[in-house]
Amino acid sequence: NPFNNQHIITWDSGSNLMMVHGDKFKFITEEE
């Protein structure tokens, strides 16, 4: 289901920006 592949941008309790994809997440860094 392609509509279930949306990426959610959120912040954890340490104010670190994260991207949540399904039940997985990765930290987003400032690096390009």
C-alpha positions as CSV (number, residue, x, y, z in Angstrom):
1,N,0.0,0.0,0.0
2,P,1.9,3.1,-1.2
3,F,-0.3,5.4,0.9
4,N,1.2,3.7,4.0
5,N,4.7,4.8,3.1
6,Q,4.3,8.4,4.3
7,H,7.2,9.9,6.3
8,I,6.5,11.6,9.5
9,I,8.8,14.3,10.8
10,T,8.8,14.5,14.6
11,W,11.0,15.3,17.6
12,D,12.0,12.9,20.4
13,S,12.2,13.9,24.0
14,G,15.7,15.3,23.5
15,S,14.4,17.6,20.7
16,N,16.2,15.6,18.1
17,L,14.6,15.8,14.7
18,M,13.6,12.3,13.5
19,M,11.9,10.9,10.5
20,V,9.5,8.1,11.2
21,H,8.8,5.6,8.4
22,G,6.3,3.0,9.4
23,D,7.5,1.4,12.6
24,K,11.1,2.4,12.0
25,F,12.8,5.7,12.5
26,K,16.2,7.4,11.8
27,F,17.7,10.5,13.1
28,I,17.9,13.4,10.7
29,T,21.2,15.2,10.7
30,E,22.1,18.7,9.4
31,E,24.4,17.2,6.9
32,E,23.5,17.1,3.2
